[in-house]
Structures are given as structure tokens and as C-alpha cells.
Amino acid sequence: MRNLFKAFALITGLVALPVSVAAQTVPVRIGVIPVIGAAPVFVANGEGWLKEAGLAPAFTTFESGPNMIQALASGTIDVYVAGIAPLAVARTKGIDVRVVAATAIEEMVFVAAPKLAPYFASAPSKAEAFKQFKAKEGRPARLATQPPGSVPNTTLQHWLWQVAKADKADVEIVAMGIDATQQALLAGAVDGASIREPALTIVQGRNPKIALIATGGEMFPDQPGTVVAVYGKFADANPKAVEGLVSALVKATDLLKTDPARAAPPVEAALGKGITDVATIQKALSSPAAKFVADPRTIIEATKKMQAYQVSIGTLDKEAPTDGLFDAKPFDAAKKP
């Protein structure tokens, strides 16, 4: 009878999925923004590493980090995958959210649309390029980015005022969502934008006259970008699930660095939306604007600098202590042999 049961178990697959594993599955609601910086979580899911960690993920896409904060505060998502900047604002408002992994740095770049781009080629400085554009066109350059408080907005303002030294009368910052920014750039509705991959590869592929003017390192050195943060209540209730999530992200980050061809399909499945292909995503994964990291400690100092700048421009009331914002324990557990 015992042998008969073993045979039946093998045939029906019961041995392959022990009851203990099924009982440990933790549903996790993950909010993401559609950018290459979120690639590690897409790869971790596509490779089955989230499932192996006992997680049952459900994804919701948001157009910006600030929009996702509302969902985090209301308890409708457990994990936040977006820019670091809105989390500092959230912490100052009493929302318990903890960064457990970085994903990428220096993601944001600035591009100029065909009407604005030639001014950067001929002007002696970037500030002068904006000034000459306004003199010729009779209006300031319209620059698209995400809402105030977001990494794209903060990075763009830092580059304009601190690096390029542009006159505020020469530019108009227009806040909009990620997809809307890409569409406005391609349609010529804006003159420039701060964007991330895969938007950079997509827009330049469709219109080579859209020019890369400033890299992430130029805009904000060591710019902290997309991160993975966990809602405090979820982290406290599911510490092993959080360790499993971070472990999967570490493996995904390694794969993105060593084998972008293998990593590209799950990223394209998440970001493609029928408007791009695997080849484009693979190119975006190898872009200078795609620098993948996992250790959350690598962005702490740059985050402090970004917070200080946010305070100076009025998008953050006060700097949030990084001691509470970052939690490296799950990462350290994931890296243990």
C-alpha cells in the first residue's frame, strides 16, 4: 500500500510540491514604475525566483513614485519599486517604509527634442543654449519630467540650476507621467525631458534627432535611482518573505550584469506593452543609463545629498534620518553563503 501511494504521488506531482511549501506562500502586492531600473524585480519574477522564495506576487503599475506613495500609505501595496526621493517625504509624514535593496543608480538623463538640440551643439554653455532658444523661439523651453518630489524632477532641477546654471526664465518645467513624457517628446509637444531607460533607447530609435545632452552622472553624481522598499507592517509580519525577496533581487541583479540577453525577455514582457521588442530592451539593459546595484548602502550618501537638495527647493520639509529609511539586514542575509 505504501509503494502504491508513492507511485500515485509521483504520477500526480504531489512529491514536487510539499504541503509545507504551499502553506508558506506569502501574497505580496508590488507597485512598480515602468522603467529599466525596475528590471531586477521583473527578472526575479520571470526566472521563478520569487516563487521559489515562497512569494505570490501581484503587480500594479504606477506613473510615478509620488503616486505610488498614496497606495503605500493606504495599505494597498506591500512593496514599492520606484525612485528613492518620494520615500523620504513619506518617512517625514509618518509612513513606515524601509528600503531593503537598491536596483540602479544614475538612471536619469536629459534629452533635447529636435528643435532644442541644435542649440546645445552651437552654444558655448548649456545655460546659453536655453537662453538662445528662448530668444529665437520667443518662449522658454518646455521640459517634461515627473511630479515635484520625484527623482526625475529633483534630478532635473539640480542639473538645471546647480550644474548648467540655467536662468529660470529660460525654461518651463512641465510635470507629467512617465508614458506621457515619452509621448510628448516624440510628438514635439515638449522641447526636452528627463527620462530613463527604456525611454531613452525607444525615443532615439524612433527619432535619432532627439539628442542626449546630459548623463545621470552629470545631472546628479552617484544619483540614487530606483529602489525596492517594503511597507513596515508587511516587513514585520513577513521577515522571511522579505529576505526571500531580496535574495531573488540579488540573483536578478547579477543576471542583468552578466547575461542581459537572458534577462531581457521578462523585462520586455513587463515593459513592452506591444510598443517595443526584446532587442530594444536588451539594448536598454546595456545602456550607460542602466547601472544595476543591489546593496542599499551604496546609495545612502547620495540619498542624503538628494534630500538636502529637496529641502533647498521646497519639495521636502526636512531631511529624514537614513537610519530608519534603509534596512540592510535582508541584503546581508541574502549574501550569506
C-alpha beads as a LAMMPS data file, in Angstrom:
LAMMPS data file: protein, C-alpha beads

337 atoms
336 bonds

1 atom types
1 bond types

-500.0 500.0 xlo xhi
-500.0 500.0 ylo yhi
-500.0 500.0 zlo zhi

Masses

1 110.0

Atoms # bond

1 1 1 0.000 0.000 0.000
2 1 1 2.887 2.372 0.867
3 1 1 4.551 1.737 -2.527
4 1 1 1.231 2.275 -4.252
5 1 1 0.866 5.663 -2.528
6 1 1 4.410 6.662 -3.576
7 1 1 3.648 5.770 -7.168
8 1 1 0.413 7.747 -7.067
9 1 1 2.222 10.715 -5.548
10 1 1 4.839 10.689 -8.278
11 1 1 2.213 10.496 -11.011
12 1 1 0.079 13.299 -9.621
13 1 1 3.034 15.563 -8.718
14 1 1 2.361 15.648 -5.004
15 1 1 6.007 14.981 -4.240
16 1 1 7.070 18.018 -6.298
17 1 1 5.035 20.421 -4.169
18 1 1 5.155 19.582 -0.455
19 1 1 2.293 20.853 1.651
20 1 1 4.760 22.827 3.799
21 1 1 5.899 24.879 0.781
22 1 1 2.350 25.668 -0.291
23 1 1 1.466 26.693 3.252
24 1 1 4.371 29.169 3.354
25 1 1 3.366 31.067 0.206
26 1 1 3.007 34.760 1.003
27 1 1 0.908 37.008 -1.267
28 1 1 2.800 40.227 -1.978
29 1 1 1.385 43.268 -3.765
30 1 1 4.171 45.027 -5.666
31 1 1 3.868 48.537 -7.061
32 1 1 6.265 49.357 -9.901
33 1 1 7.025 52.159 -12.319
34 1 1 7.665 51.149 -15.970
35 1 1 11.414 51.769 -16.170
36 1 1 14.560 49.697 -16.620
37 1 1 15.500 50.439 -13.012
38 1 1 12.683 48.084 -12.006
39 1 1 14.198 45.293 -14.123
40 1 1 15.519 43.217 -11.180
41 1 1 12.026 42.547 -9.857
42 1 1 10.765 41.620 -13.336
43 1 1 13.707 39.263 -13.859
44 1 1 13.282 37.734 -10.401
45 1 1 9.655 37.034 -11.227
46 1 1 10.340 35.765 -14.751
47 1 1 13.064 33.401 -13.586
48 1 1 10.738 31.968 -10.933
49 1 1 12.924 33.158 -8.062
50 1 1 10.091 34.987 -6.306
51 1 1 8.015 31.820 -6.384
52 1 1 10.970 29.793 -5.104
53 1 1 11.193 32.248 -2.211
54 1 1 7.591 31.443 -1.296
55 1 1 6.130 34.652 -2.712
56 1 1 2.976 35.016 -4.802
57 1 1 3.429 38.443 -6.443
58 1 1 0.720 40.659 -7.912
59 1 1 1.975 43.712 -9.825
60 1 1 0.416 47.157 -10.214
61 1 1 1.995 49.800 -12.459
62 1 1 2.143 53.453 -11.450
63 1 1 3.179 56.512 -13.462
64 1 1 5.418 57.963 -10.755
65 1 1 6.789 57.347 -7.282
66 1 1 4.694 60.087 -5.601
67 1 1 1.515 58.474 -6.941
68 1 1 2.615 55.133 -5.504
69 1 1 3.172 56.622 -2.046
70 1 1 -0.590 57.117 -1.717
71 1 1 -1.134 53.403 -2.355
72 1 1 1.585 52.546 0.138
73 1 1 0.045 54.784 2.794
74 1 1 -3.411 53.289 2.263
75 1 1 -2.065 49.751 2.564
76 1 1 -2.984 48.683 -0.961
77 1 1 0.585 47.688 -1.863
78 1 1 3.264 45.954 0.211
79 1 1 6.355 46.635 -1.873
80 1 1 7.382 49.859 -3.626
81 1 1 9.682 49.725 -6.673
82 1 1 10.376 53.307 -7.763
83 1 1 12.592 56.287 -7.009
84 1 1 14.098 56.937 -3.588
85 1 1 13.080 60.603 -3.313
86 1 1 9.345 60.182 -2.530
87 1 1 10.184 57.773 0.284
88 1 1 11.985 60.495 2.197
89 1 1 8.822 62.590 2.011
90 1 1 6.769 59.586 3.130
91 1 1 9.003 58.994 6.161
92 1 1 8.630 62.608 7.293
93 1 1 4.854 62.110 7.186
94 1 1 4.996 59.075 9.447
95 1 1 4.702 56.344 6.800
96 1 1 6.831 53.377 7.868
97 1 1 8.611 52.289 4.702
98 1 1 12.078 50.724 4.513
99 1 1 14.483 50.484 1.591
100 1 1 15.756 46.899 1.505
101 1 1 17.514 46.956 -1.872
102 1 1 18.792 49.357 -4.469
103 1 1 18.306 48.453 -8.114
104 1 1 20.082 51.093 -10.197
105 1 1 21.977 54.377 -9.967
106 1 1 22.414 57.370 -12.292
107 1 1 19.325 56.389 -14.282
108 1 1 18.044 59.862 -15.177
109 1 1 19.379 61.565 -18.283
110 1 1 18.365 64.742 -20.088
111 1 1 17.450 64.696 -23.761
112 1 1 16.589 67.531 -26.115
113 1 1 13.946 67.310 -28.842
114 1 1 14.929 68.178 -32.434
115 1 1 14.034 71.885 -32.107
116 1 1 16.129 72.419 -28.946
117 1 1 19.022 70.020 -29.613
118 1 1 20.946 72.174 -32.165
119 1 1 21.322 74.979 -29.620
120 1 1 23.447 72.728 -27.403
121 1 1 25.740 71.968 -30.345
122 1 1 26.441 75.617 -31.078
123 1 1 26.124 77.469 -27.748
124 1 1 29.211 77.937 -25.514
125 1 1 27.332 76.561 -22.497
126 1 1 24.135 74.722 -21.686
127 1 1 22.726 77.789 -19.935
128 1 1 23.409 79.804 -23.078
129 1 1 21.674 77.137 -25.189
130 1 1 18.463 77.652 -23.240
131 1 1 18.857 81.445 -23.461
132 1 1 19.386 81.355 -27.237
133 1 1 16.390 79.049 -27.668
134 1 1 14.130 81.497 -25.819
135 1 1 15.447 84.452 -27.819
136 1 1 14.815 82.669 -31.113
137 1 1 11.507 80.944 -30.292
138 1 1 10.035 83.709 -28.154
139 1 1 9.251 81.342 -25.261
140 1 1 11.077 79.280 -22.653
141 1 1 11.978 75.667 -23.418
142 1 1 9.273 73.313 -22.137
143 1 1 10.890 70.419 -20.244
144 1 1 8.906 67.346 -19.196
145 1 1 9.547 65.392 -16.017
146 1 1 7.628 63.635 -13.256
147 1 1 5.859 65.421 -10.350
148 1 1 7.682 67.505 -7.706
149 1 1 9.295 65.294 -5.069
150 1 1 10.177 62.566 -7.561
151 1 1 13.743 61.579 -8.509
152 1 1 13.312 62.760 -12.149
153 1 1 12.045 66.175 -11.046
154 1 1 14.693 66.599 -8.352
155 1 1 17.477 65.496 -10.674
156 1 1 16.325 67.786 -13.479
157 1 1 16.169 70.807 -11.181
158 1 1 19.607 70.012 -9.748
159 1 1 21.082 69.838 -13.237
160 1 1 19.351 72.994 -14.474
161 1 1 20.126 75.257 -11.530
162 1 1 23.281 73.785 -9.959
163 1 1 25.151 72.284 -12.912
164 1 1 24.021 74.013 -16.115
165 1 1 23.327 77.270 -14.230
166 1 1 20.321 77.957 -16.449
167 1 1 18.210 81.062 -15.944
168 1 1 14.803 80.102 -14.549
169 1 1 13.201 82.473 -17.046
170 1 1 14.544 80.364 -19.912
171 1 1 12.856 77.076 -19.036
172 1 1 9.405 75.839 -18.060
173 1 1 9.193 72.550 -16.155
174 1 1 6.090 70.537 -17.015
175 1 1 5.121 67.656 -14.714
176 1 1 3.577 64.556 -16.270
177 1 1 3.673 60.765 -16.061
178 1 1 6.383 58.517 -17.472
179 1 1 4.463 57.367 -20.554
180 1 1 3.129 60.873 -21.195
181 1 1 6.679 62.250 -21.095
182 1 1 7.813 59.801 -23.767
183 1 1 4.796 60.547 -25.959
184 1 1 5.153 64.313 -25.572
185 1 1 8.822 64.117 -26.510
186 1 1 8.135 62.091 -29.643
187 1 1 5.225 64.336 -30.628
188 1 1 7.265 67.515 -30.204
189 1 1 4.891 68.771 -27.519
190 1 1 7.890 69.441 -25.243
191 1 1 11.405 70.578 -26.047
192 1 1 13.279 68.304 -23.692
193 1 1 12.828 65.852 -20.863
194 1 1 14.461 63.958 -18.053
195 1 1 13.924 60.291 -18.889
196 1 1 15.186 56.815 -18.018
197 1 1 15.655 53.625 -19.927
198 1 1 13.931 52.117 -21.850
199 1 1 12.508 55.521 -22.892
200 1 1 15.984 56.733 -23.940
201 1 1 16.557 53.826 -26.321
202 1 1 12.964 53.945 -27.614
203 1 1 12.812 57.671 -28.395
204 1 1 16.250 57.806 -30.005
205 1 1 15.384 54.726 -32.049
206 1 1 12.241 56.403 -33.348
207 1 1 13.803 59.818 -33.848
208 1 1 17.620 59.967 -33.973
209 1 1 17.410 63.783 -33.848
210 1 1 16.475 63.540 -30.171
211 1 1 19.855 64.187 -28.541
212 1 1 21.336 63.004 -25.248
213 1 1 22.555 66.196 -23.564
214 1 1 23.435 65.109 -20.022
215 1 1 24.071 61.710 -18.444
216 1 1 22.970 60.678 -14.973
217 1 1 26.408 61.308 -13.538
218 1 1 26.414 64.853 -14.919
219 1 1 22.926 65.632 -13.639
220 1 1 23.471 64.385 -10.087
221 1 1 26.689 62.449 -9.318
222 1 1 26.021 58.945 -7.928
223 1 1 22.344 59.762 -8.384
224 1 1 20.236 57.362 -6.304
225 1 1 17.561 55.883 -8.503
226 1 1 15.020 53.113 -8.330
227 1 1 14.870 51.156 -5.076
228 1 1 12.854 48.347 -3.535
229 1 1 11.133 49.393 -0.327
230 1 1 8.809 47.425 1.923
231 1 1 5.882 48.682 3.971
232 1 1 6.758 48.359 7.650
233 1 1 3.728 46.274 8.626
234 1 1 4.423 43.772 5.859
235 1 1 8.124 43.562 6.770
236 1 1 7.381 42.956 10.459
237 1 1 4.791 40.287 9.697
238 1 1 6.855 38.526 6.997
239 1 1 10.607 38.850 7.702
240 1 1 11.500 35.628 5.856
241 1 1 9.454 36.721 2.845
242 1 1 11.402 39.986 2.720
243 1 1 14.692 38.073 2.905
244 1 1 13.478 35.857 0.081
245 1 1 12.506 38.899 -1.988
246 1 1 15.921 40.498 -1.548
247 1 1 17.713 37.222 -2.265
248 1 1 15.803 36.937 -5.539
249 1 1 16.690 40.543 -6.399
250 1 1 20.386 39.916 -5.753
251 1 1 20.333 36.983 -8.197
252 1 1 18.429 39.059 -10.737
253 1 1 20.929 41.926 -10.470
254 1 1 23.788 39.517 -11.118
255 1 1 21.987 38.134 -14.178
256 1 1 21.319 41.614 -15.573
257 1 1 25.032 42.386 -15.351
258 1 1 26.316 39.093 -16.751
259 1 1 23.656 37.979 -19.237
260 1 1 21.378 40.800 -20.452
261 1 1 20.192 38.628 -23.336
262 1 1 18.667 36.131 -20.913
263 1 1 17.341 38.909 -18.672
264 1 1 15.664 40.854 -21.482
265 1 1 12.525 38.718 -22.185
266 1 1 10.885 39.058 -18.740
267 1 1 11.689 42.770 -18.729
268 1 1 10.169 43.187 -22.179
269 1 1 7.091 41.244 -21.073
270 1 1 6.623 43.747 -18.241
271 1 1 7.544 46.948 -20.067
272 1 1 6.960 46.251 -23.762
273 1 1 3.203 46.846 -23.936
274 1 1 3.397 45.981 -27.607
275 1 1 5.357 49.167 -28.392
276 1 1 8.862 47.729 -28.227
277 1 1 10.655 44.395 -28.569
278 1 1 13.201 42.220 -26.812
279 1 1 16.090 43.587 -28.889
280 1 1 15.289 47.147 -27.816
281 1 1 15.046 46.122 -24.166
282 1 1 18.344 44.244 -24.376
283 1 1 19.988 47.371 -25.794
284 1 1 18.452 49.440 -22.969
285 1 1 19.811 46.992 -20.377
286 1 1 23.321 47.611 -21.718
287 1 1 22.898 51.394 -21.872
288 1 1 25.128 53.834 -19.934
289 1 1 21.885 54.806 -18.178
290 1 1 21.472 51.282 -16.779
291 1 1 23.826 50.757 -13.837
292 1 1 22.492 47.956 -11.657
293 1 1 23.325 47.611 -7.959
294 1 1 21.595 45.760 -5.120
295 1 1 23.228 46.753 -1.818
296 1 1 21.060 49.551 -0.363
297 1 1 24.076 51.029 1.414
298 1 1 25.627 52.079 -1.895
299 1 1 23.133 54.924 -2.225
300 1 1 22.915 56.218 1.359
301 1 1 25.349 59.128 0.971
302 1 1 23.867 60.211 -2.369
303 1 1 20.391 59.968 -0.847
304 1 1 21.437 62.336 1.947
305 1 1 22.667 64.809 -0.670
306 1 1 19.445 64.465 -2.654
307 1 1 17.360 65.025 0.467
308 1 1 19.359 68.141 1.312
309 1 1 18.709 69.454 -2.182
310 1 1 14.994 68.632 -1.932
311 1 1 14.818 70.700 1.252
312 1 1 16.538 73.594 -0.528
313 1 1 13.943 73.624 -3.347
314 1 1 10.987 73.123 -1.046
315 1 1 9.836 69.630 -2.050
316 1 1 10.865 68.160 1.315
317 1 1 10.136 69.826 4.645
318 1 1 13.089 68.278 6.437
319 1 1 15.644 65.551 5.891
320 1 1 14.584 62.078 7.004
321 1 1 17.071 60.077 9.098
322 1 1 18.593 57.419 6.878
323 1 1 18.859 55.089 9.881
324 1 1 15.149 54.387 9.592
325 1 1 14.891 54.704 5.832
326 1 1 17.415 51.963 4.985
327 1 1 17.400 48.382 6.257
328 1 1 20.361 46.337 5.012
329 1 1 19.668 43.272 7.175
330 1 1 17.710 41.373 4.466
331 1 1 20.503 42.086 1.976
332 1 1 23.166 40.822 4.375
333 1 1 21.110 37.685 4.996
334 1 1 20.782 37.150 1.244
335 1 1 24.538 37.411 0.754
336 1 1 25.424 34.902 3.455
337 1 1 26.970 31.734 1.918

Bonds

1 1 1 2
2 1 2 3
3 1 3 4
4 1 4 5
5 1 5 6
6 1 6 7
7 1 7 8
8 1 8 9
9 1 9 10
10 1 10 11
11 1 11 12
12 1 12 13
13 1 13 14
14 1 14 15
15 1 15 16
16 1 16 17
17 1 17 18
18 1 18 19
19 1 19 20
20 1 20 21
21 1 21 22
22 1 22 23
23 1 23 24
24 1 24 25
25 1 25 26
26 1 26 27
27 1 27 28
28 1 28 29
29 1 29 30
30 1 30 31
31 1 31 32
32 1 32 33
33 1 33 34
34 1 34 35
35 1 35 36
36 1 36 37
37 1 37 38
38 1 38 39
39 1 39 40
40 1 40 41
41 1 41 42
42 1 42 43
43 1 43 44
44 1 44 45
45 1 45 46
46 1 46 47
47 1 47 48
48 1 48 49
49 1 49 50
50 1 50 51
51 1 51 52
52 1 52 53
53 1 53 54
54 1 54 55
55 1 55 56
56 1 56 57
57 1 57 58
58 1 58 59
59 1 59 60
60 1 60 61
61 1 61 62
62 1 62 63
63 1 63 64
64 1 64 65
65 1 65 66
66 1 66 67
67 1 67 68
68 1 68 69
69 1 69 70
70 1 70 71
71 1 71 72
72 1 72 73
73 1 73 74
74 1 74 75
75 1 75 76
76 1 76 77
77 1 77 78
78 1 78 79
79 1 79 80
80 1 80 81
81 1 81 82
82 1 82 83
83 1 83 84
84 1 84 85
85 1 85 86
86 1 86 87
87 1 87 88
88 1 88 89
89 1 89 90
90 1 90 91
91 1 91 92
92 1 92 93
93 1 93 94
94 1 94 95
95 1 95 96
96 1 96 97
97 1 97 98
98 1 98 99
99 1 99 100
100 1 100 101
101 1 101 102
102 1 102 103
103 1 103 104
104 1 104 105
105 1 105 106
106 1 106 107
107 1 107 108
108 1 108 109
109 1 109 110
110 1 110 111
111 1 111 112
112 1 112 113
113 1 113 114
114 1 114 115
115 1 115 116
116 1 116 117
117 1 117 118
118 1 118 119
119 1 119 120
120 1 120 121
121 1 121 122
122 1 122 123
123 1 123 124
124 1 124 125
125 1 125 126
126 1 126 127
127 1 127 128
128 1 128 129
129 1 129 130
130 1 130 131
131 1 131 132
132 1 132 133
133 1 133 134
134 1 134 135
135 1 135 136
136 1 136 137
137 1 137 138
138 1 138 139
139 1 139 140
140 1 140 141
141 1 141 142
142 1 142 143
143 1 143 144
144 1 144 145
145 1 145 146
146 1 146 147
147 1 147 148
148 1 148 149
149 1 149 150
150 1 150 151
151 1 151 152
152 1 152 153
153 1 153 154
154 1 154 155
155 1 155 156
156 1 156 157
157 1 157 158
158 1 158 159
159 1 159 160
160 1 160 161
161 1 161 162
162 1 162 163
163 1 163 164
164 1 164 165
165 1 165 166
166 1 166 167
167 1 167 168
168 1 168 169
169 1 169 170
170 1 170 171
171 1 171 172
172 1 172 173
173 1 173 174
174 1 174 175
175 1 175 176
176 1 176 177
177 1 177 178
178 1 178 179
179 1 179 180
180 1 180 181
181 1 181 182
182 1 182 183
183 1 183 184
184 1 184 185
185 1 185 186
186 1 186 187
187 1 187 188
188 1 188 189
189 1 189 190
190 1 190 191
191 1 191 192
192 1 192 193
193 1 193 194
194 1 194 195
195 1 195 196
196 1 196 197
197 1 197 198
198 1 198 199
199 1 199 200
200 1 200 201
201 1 201 202
202 1 202 203
203 1 203 204
204 1 204 205
205 1 205 206
206 1 206 207
207 1 207 208
208 1 208 209
209 1 209 210
210 1 210 211
211 1 211 212
212 1 212 213
213 1 213 214
214 1 214 215
215 1 215 216
216 1 216 217
217 1 217 218
218 1 218 219
219 1 219 220
220 1 220 221
221 1 221 222
222 1 222 223
223 1 223 224
224 1 224 225
225 1 225 226
226 1 226 227
227 1 227 228
228 1 228 229
229 1 229 230
230 1 230 231
231 1 231 232
232 1 232 233
233 1 233 234
234 1 234 235
235 1 235 236
236 1 236 237
237 1 237 238
238 1 238 239
239 1 239 240
240 1 240 241
241 1 241 242
242 1 242 243
243 1 243 244
244 1 244 245
245 1 245 246
246 1 246 247
247 1 247 248
248 1 248 249
249 1 249 250
250 1 250 251
251 1 251 252
252 1 252 253
253 1 253 254
254 1 254 255
255 1 255 256
256 1 256 257
257 1 257 258
258 1 258 259
259 1 259 260
260 1 260 261
261 1 261 262
262 1 262 263
263 1 263 264
264 1 264 265
265 1 265 266
266 1 266 267
267 1 267 268
268 1 268 269
269 1 269 270
270 1 270 271
271 1 271 272
272 1 272 273
273 1 273 274
274 1 274 275
275 1 275 276
276 1 276 277
277 1 277 278
278 1 278 279
279 1 279 280
280 1 280 281
281 1 281 282
282 1 282 283
283 1 283 284
284 1 284 285
285 1 285 286
286 1 286 287
287 1 287 288
288 1 288 289
289 1 289 290
290 1 290 291
291 1 291 292
292 1 292 293
293 1 293 294
294 1 294 295
295 1 295 296
296 1 296 297
297 1 297 298
298 1 298 299
299 1 299 300
300 1 300 301
301 1 301 302
302 1 302 303
303 1 303 304
304 1 304 305
305 1 305 306
306 1 306 307
307 1 307 308
308 1 308 309
309 1 309 310
310 1 310 311
311 1 311 312
312 1 312 313
313 1 313 314
314 1 314 315
315 1 315 316
316 1 316 317
317 1 317 318
318 1 318 319
319 1 319 320
320 1 320 321
321 1 321 322
322 1 322 323
323 1 323 324
324 1 324 325
325 1 325 326
326 1 326 327
327 1 327 328
328 1 328 329
329 1 329 330
330 1 330 331
331 1 331 332
332 1 332 333
333 1 333 334
334 1 334 335
335 1 335 336
336 1 336 337
